[in-house]
Amino acid sequence: MHDLVEDPETVAALFEAAVPELPPPAAILREPDGPRGVARFTVRTRGAGYRMKIGVDDAGADAVLRGARSLVALTLAGWCAPRSLAARPPRDGGPAVAVETVVGTTDGARAWAALGRDGRAALLHAAATALTRLHALPAGVVPGGTVGGWRERVLRCAARHHGRLADRGDLPDALLARARAAVDALVADLPNDIALVPCHGAPSLREIAVAQRAFAGWRDLEALRLGDPWLDVAYLAFMTDGPESRTPTLVPLLSAYRAVTPWPADLAGRLRLYLLLVTLSSLTDPSLVLPAEGCALALDAALDWGAGDALASVA
């Protein structure tokens, strides 16, 4: 990450420039980075807390500003989301900065260990229910939400990740070929008329706001996009359990959707495809470099994964 976001005094100055009407920071907590290298912070002033996003390069700046626009559109549409307070585009070679309100008191990743089995299931069910409401919103809430054909978009994404994995040079050719063939077969089975809806784009436990051990809302909408809603489900399942996502995680997610919308007939195949895509994406994340053995094990697990038991449990 850029040195700029590692210097507390610089980060504090960026906050003050973005929201000069607020008191200066009393404390700044660095959070794990978001998609596209967006730097995230919790900022405490006297008597209040805020979250700040900083995008240093072009991709990060675009994500920061896109996230701020998304919050405005989602709030106007009636979906519970943090309120955008400021969005400052890059100036004079500086970064893009956005400031928003805080939802909840912690996030799902920090609360997870203390929740227990029932508390975790309740959190996931409530989070998935909120996602169903997001997926029901009009496409216009997504800034610049135009996309090409869904199949073509998925294949381009998979090809990009396959290429990066092949470039490592330390993974078995047979495993890479198996992954490529699996994606091609699963994409070929996708319907031609998948309805693309607003999707969170990167829903994980860290993006779930928690208050009093319960779901308080979704945050971090920098990856908001039009897509197949089941990609959000697979993403959240993967980010909770990894490429071996288990039935206890999937059941509360699937039951939330079962309560509001019919399942597509090809749901098992879609979930397999999307969990495999998320695995490929994670394995090519430059911030997470696994050794060859760990990478191969994760990819092998994703190729063998299926949602049959969870689907049967909910059906």
C-alpha positions in Angstrom: 0.0 0.0 0.0 1.1 3.6 -0.7 3.2 5.3 2.1 0.6 8.1 2.1 -2.0 5.9 3.9 0.6 4.7 6.4 1.2 8.1 7.9 -1.4 9.0 10.6 -0.7 12.7 10.3 -1.4 12.6 6.5 -4.5 10.5 7.0 -5.8 13.0 9.6 -5.1 15.9 7.3 -7.1 14.2 4.5 -10.0 13.7 6.8 -10.0 17.3 7.9 -9.8 18.5 4.3 -12.7 16.2 3.2 -15.0 17.2 6.1 -13.8 20.6 7.5 -17.1 21.0 9.3 -16.3 18.1 11.6 -14.0 18.2 14.6 -10.4 17.0 14.0 -9.7 13.3 14.6 -8.8 12.2 18.1 -8.0 8.6 17.0 -7.6 6.8 13.7 -7.8 3.0 13.3 -6.5 1.3 10.2 -8.8 -1.4 8.9 -8.0 -4.2 6.4 -8.0 -2.9 2.9 -11.0 -3.3 0.6 -11.3 -4.3 -3.0 -9.0 -2.6 -5.5 -6.7 -1.6 -2.7 -9.0 0.9 -1.1 -7.6 1.9 2.3 -10.2 1.9 5.1 -10.1 3.7 8.4 -12.3 4.2 11.4 -11.9 7.8 12.6 -12.9 8.9 16.1 -13.6 12.6 16.9 -14.8 14.0 20.2 -18.1 12.3 20.7 -18.5 10.6 17.3 -17.1 8.1 14.9 -16.8 7.9 11.1 -15.3 5.7 8.4 -13.0 7.0 5.8 -11.9 5.4 2.5 -8.8 6.5 0.5 -8.0 5.5 -3.0 -4.4 6.2 -4.1 -4.2 4.8 -7.6 -6.7 5.1 -10.4 -8.6 1.9 -9.6 -8.8 2.7 -5.9 -9.9 6.3 -6.5 -12.6 5.0 -8.9 -13.8 2.5 -6.3 -13.9 5.1 -3.5 -16.0 7.6 -5.5 -18.2 4.8 -6.8 -18.9 3.7 -3.3 -19.8 7.2 -2.1 -22.2 7.6 -5.1 -23.7 4.2 -4.3 -24.4 5.1 -0.7 -26.3 8.2 -1.9 -28.4 6.2 -4.4 -29.1 3.3 -1.9 -30.2 5.7 0.8 -32.6 7.5 -1.5 -34.0 4.1 -2.6 -34.7 3.3 1.1 -32.1 0.6 1.6 -30.4 0.8 5.0 -26.8 1.9 4.3 -24.2 4.3 5.8 -24.7 7.9 4.9 -22.1 9.5 2.7 -20.8 12.7 4.2 -18.1 13.6 1.6 -16.5 12.4 -1.6 -13.4 14.2 -2.7 -11.9 13.3 -6.1 -8.1 13.3 -6.5 -6.6 16.8 -6.6 -3.1 17.9 -7.4 -1.8 14.3 -7.5 -3.5 13.4 -4.2 -5.8 10.5 -3.5 -9.6 10.2 -3.6 -11.2 10.4 -0.2 -14.7 9.6 1.0 -16.2 9.9 4.5 -19.3 8.2 5.7 -21.3 7.5 8.9 -20.6 4.4 11.1 -23.2 1.6 11.2 -23.0 -0.7 14.1 -20.2 -1.0 16.7 -18.1 -3.7 15.1 -18.0 -6.0 12.1 -18.9 -9.6 11.6 -15.3 -10.8 11.4 -14.5 -9.4 14.9 -17.8 -10.6 16.4 -17.7 -14.1 14.8 -15.8 -16.0 17.5 -18.1 -14.8 20.3 -21.4 -15.4 18.6 -21.6 -19.2 18.8 -23.3 -21.5 16.3 -26.8 -20.0 16.7 -25.6 -16.5 16.8 -23.6 -17.0 13.6 -26.6 -18.6 11.8 -28.8 -15.6 12.9 -26.2 -13.1 11.7 -25.9 -14.8 8.3 -29.6 -15.1 7.8 -30.2 -11.4 8.6 -27.4 -10.4 6.4 -28.7 -12.5 3.5 -32.2 -11.1 4.1 -30.8 -7.5 3.7 -29.1 -8.7 0.5 -32.4 -9.9 -0.9 -33.7 -6.4 -0.4 -30.7 -4.9 -2.2 -31.3 -7.3 -5.1 -34.9 -6.2 -5.4 -33.9 -2.5 -5.9 -34.0 -1.0 -9.4 -30.9 -1.2 -11.5 -30.5 2.6 -11.5 -29.0 2.5 -8.0 -25.8 1.2 -9.5 -23.6 4.0 -10.7 -22.7 3.3 -14.4 -24.4 0.0 -14.1 -24.3 -1.0 -17.8 -22.8 -4.4 -18.4 -22.3 -6.7 -21.4 -23.6 -10.2 -21.7 -23.3 -12.0 -18.4 -21.8 -15.2 -19.8 -19.1 -13.2 -21.6 -18.4 -11.2 -18.5 -18.0 -14.3 -16.4 -15.7 -16.0 -19.0 -13.5 -12.9 -19.3 -13.2 -12.8 -15.5 -12.3 -16.5 -15.4 -9.8 -16.2 -18.3 -8.0 -13.3 -16.5 -7.7 -15.3 -13.3 -6.6 -18.5 -15.1 -3.9 -16.5 -16.9 -2.5 -15.1 -13.6 -2.5 -18.6 -12.1 -0.7 -20.0 -15.1 1.9 -17.2 -14.9 2.9 -18.5 -11.5 4.5 -21.4 -13.2 4.3 -23.7 -10.1 0.8 -25.2 -10.4 0.1 -28.5 -12.2 -1.0 -28.0 -15.7 -3.6 -30.7 -15.2 -5.2 -28.9 -12.3 -5.4 -25.6 -14.3 -6.9 -27.4 -17.3 -9.5 -29.0 -15.0 -10.4 -25.6 -13.6 -10.7 -24.1 -17.0 -12.9 -27.0 -18.3 -15.1 -26.8 -15.2 -15.8 -23.1 -15.7 -16.5 -23.5 -19.4 -19.0 -26.3 -18.7 -20.8 -24.5 -15.9 -21.0 -21.2 -17.9 -22.4 -23.2 -20.8 -25.2 -24.4 -18.5 -26.2 -20.8 -17.5 -29.6 -19.6 -18.8 -29.5 -16.9 -21.5 -32.0 -14.7 -19.5 -30.4 -14.3 -16.1 -31.9 -11.1 -14.6 -29.0 -8.9 -13.5 -29.8 -6.9 -10.3 -27.8 -4.6 -7.9 -25.3 -6.8 -6.0 -23.0 -5.9 -3.2 -20.1 -7.3 -5.1 -17.8 -8.2 -2.2 -19.9 -9.3 0.8 -17.9 -10.8 3.6 -18.0 -10.8 7.3 -15.9 -7.6 7.4 -18.6 -5.8 5.4 -21.4 -6.8 7.9 -21.9 -4.2 10.6 -22.8 -5.7 14.0 -24.3 -4.1 17.1 -25.2 -5.9 20.3 -24.2 -9.2 18.7 -26.8 -8.8 15.9 -26.8 -7.7 12.3 -26.9 -3.9 11.9 -26.5 -3.4 8.2 -24.2 -3.7 5.2 -21.3 -1.4 4.5 -18.4 -0.9 2.0 -20.3 -0.7 -1.3 -17.3 0.1 -3.4 -17.9 -3.0 -5.5 -21.6 -2.5 -6.1 -22.5 -3.7 -9.5 -25.2 -5.4 -11.6 -24.9 -9.2 -11.5 -26.5 -12.5 -10.7 -27.6 -12.3 -7.1 -26.4 -15.8 -6.4 -22.9 -14.5 -6.9 -23.3 -12.5 -3.7 -24.4 -15.7 -1.9 -21.4 -17.7 -3.1 -19.0 -14.8 -2.3 -20.3 -14.6 1.2 -20.1 -18.3 1.7 -16.6 -18.5 0.4 -15.4 -15.5 2.5 -16.9 -17.2 5.6 -15.6 -20.7 5.2 -13.2 -20.7 2.2 -13.4 -23.1 -0.8 -14.9 -25.8 1.5 -17.9 -23.7 2.5 -20.0 -25.9 4.8 -23.7 -26.6 5.2 -24.1 -24.6 8.5 -23.0 -21.5 6.6 -25.0 -22.1 3.5 -28.3 -23.0 5.2 -29.1 -19.6 6.7 -28.1 -17.9 3.5 -30.3 -20.1 1.3 -33.2 -20.0 3.7 -33.3 -16.2 3.6 -33.7 -16.3 -0.2 -36.1 -19.2 0.0 -38.4 -17.0 2.0 -38.7 -14.3 -0.6 -38.0 -15.7 -4.1 -38.2 -19.0 -5.9 -34.9 -20.8 -6.5 -33.8 -21.1 -10.1 -33.7 -24.7 -11.3 -30.0 -24.5 -12.0 -29.1 -23.1 -8.6 -26.7 -25.9 -7.6 -24.7 -25.3 -10.8 -24.6 -21.5 -10.4 -23.4 -21.8 -6.8 -20.6 -24.2 -8.0 -19.6 -21.8 -10.7 -19.6 -18.7 -8.6 -17.7 -20.3 -5.7 -15.1 -21.5 -8.2 -14.8 -18.0 -9.6 -14.4 -16.4 -6.2 -11.8 -19.0 -5.4 -9.9 -18.1 -8.6 -10.2 -14.4 -7.8 -8.9 -14.9 -4.2 -5.9 -17.0 -5.4 -4.8 -14.3 -7.8 -5.2 -11.4 -5.2 -1.8 -9.8 -5.1 -2.2 -9.1 -1.4 -2.6 -12.9 -0.7 0.2 -14.9 -2.1 -0.2 -18.6 -1.2 2.6 -21.2 -1.7 1.9 -23.6 -4.6 0.7 -26.4 -2.3 -1.8 -24.2 -0.5 -3.0 -22.8 -3.8 -3.5 -26.2 -5.4 -5.3 -27.5 -2.3 -7.7 -24.6 -2.4 -8.4 -24.9 -6.1 -8.9 -28.6 -5.8 -11.4 -28.1 -2.9 -13.4 -25.6 -4.9 -13.5 -28.0 -7.9 -14.9 -30.7 -5.7 -17.4 -28.5 -3.9 -21.1 -28.8 -4.1 -24.1 -27.3 -2.3 -26.3 -30.4 -2.5 -26.6 -31.1 1.2 -27.5 -27.4 2.1 -30.0 -27.2 -0.7 -31.7 -30.4 0.5 -31.7 -29.2 4.1 -33.6 -25.9 3.1 -35.8 -27.4 0.5 
